[in-house]
Amino acid sequence: MTTQPPSSSSLAPLPADGAEAVQQALGAEHAAVWVYGLVSAFLPANLDAPTLEGMTAHRARRDATERLLAAGGATPRPAEPAYVTPQPVTDQASALAVLVTAEVDAGVAWRAVLERTDDAAVRTFALEGLTGAAVRAARWRKVAGVAPVAPPMPGIL
């Protein structure tokens, strides 16, 4: 999977609805990076590699999304200083639950981009974001012992 945004030479200015959806996806990527940093303190060492992999993937997608927005004529919104988790993170179980939530949120955001653009390159980029988030959510659900591991339609709450 690539985290390269569509080339700026082939990208027309993003329509307002599409640009807002990409901004929301960028927000989900910012939040996911923050969540991975938070939960790393609550996960055992045997989960260091997948935690680092997830954080690296979200950082790369965040950076590519910022480039996509800039190439489409929009100013990328910055990250918030902190985010509110749906539940306090106090142990491994709550850390895994928050990771699943962050990945589901990212998937929902990228699916919204798919619904709001007809640009093939942007749709491909969004589909890659949705797919990556769905795969990571399934992996974290498996680690947490949550079933089903994957919902029938990732990106839909």
N, C-alpha and C positions, 0 to 999 in steps of 0.2 A: 504494500500500500504506500502511496506517495503522500507527502504532505506539501507538495508544491502547489501553489495557487495557479489558476489559469494565467497564461502570459499576458502581460499588460498590453502587448501589441494586438492581441485578439479580443480584449475585453472592452466592451462598451461601458459607458457609465451605468452603474447599477440603478435600476428604477427604485423609487423611494421604498416600496413595499419589500423588495428584495434586499435592499441595503439594510433596512431595519431588521429583517430576519437574520442577515449575516452578523449584524451588531449583536443581536441576542445570542447567536451561536458563539461569538467571541466572548461574551459575558459568561457563557457556560464553560468555555475553555479556561478563562481566568479563574473561575470558581473551582474547577477540577484541579488545576495546578495547586491552588491553595489547600484544597482538601487532602491531596496526596501528601503535602508537607505536614499537615496536622496529624494525619493518622499514622504516619511513620513512627511516631513516638509510642504508639499503642500496639504495634504489630511485632510478632517475634522475628528473629533474624532470618528464619527460613522463608519469610515473605519479602525480604529486602529486594531480591531481583525483580519479582513482578511489580512491586511498588515503584521501584526506579523505572522500570519499563513503562508503566502507566504515566508517571510524571513526565518522562521524556517525550512520550507520544503527545501528551496534551500541550507541553511547551512548544513542540514543533508545530502542532496544528494551530495553536494560538498565534505563533509568529507568522505562519503562512496566511492565516485569516487576516491579520493586520495588513500584510502585503496585498491581499486580495482587495480589501476595503480601500486602501490607498490607491491601488491601480484603477479601481472603479470610481474614483473621485470622492470618496468619503473619508472622514477623519476617524480612525479607530478609537473607540472609547477605552480609557484606561481601566485597569483592574481596581476593584474596591480595596480599601485597606484590610478588610476582613469580611467574612461571610458568616451567616447564621446557619448552623446545621439543623436539620429537622429534629434531632435529638442530641443530647450531650454526648460527646465522645469521651468515654471513661475506661474502656477496656477493648479487647480484641473484637468482641462481638459487635459493639457499637461502632468501632472503626470500620469493620467490614460492611456494615449496613450503610454507613455514610458513603463509602466508596461506591457501592451499588447505586445509591441515589445520585451521586455525581455523574456516573456513567449514563444512567437513565436520562438525567437532565440534559446531558450533552447530546444523546441520541434524539431526544425530542426536539432540541433546538436545530439539529442538522436536518431532521425530517421537515421541519417548518421551512427551512431554506429550499428544500426540494419542491415544496408546494408553492413557493413564491417566485420562482424564476423559470424562464424558458431557455436560458443560456446553457448550452450543452456542457461547456467547460465548468461552469459554476455548479451545475447539477452533479457532474462527476465528482467534483471536490466535496460537495455536501454528502453524496452517497458514501464516499470514503470515510468521512467523519462519522456518519451514522453507523457504518459497518464496524469501524474500529471501536466505537463506544459500546456497541452491542456485544462484541466479542469480549471486551474487558469486563463488562457487566456480568456476562455468563461465567467467566472465570472466577470473579469474586463471589458470585452466588454459589458456585461449586465449593469454593474454599469455606464459605460460611455454612454449607449444608442446607442451602435454600433450594426448594423445588417449586416449580420447575426451574431449571437452570437458565432456560431461554424462553421468553414469551413468544407466542406465535407471530406477533407483528412488532418487532423492535421499533422504538420511536413513538409508540402510541401508549399513552398512560392508561 
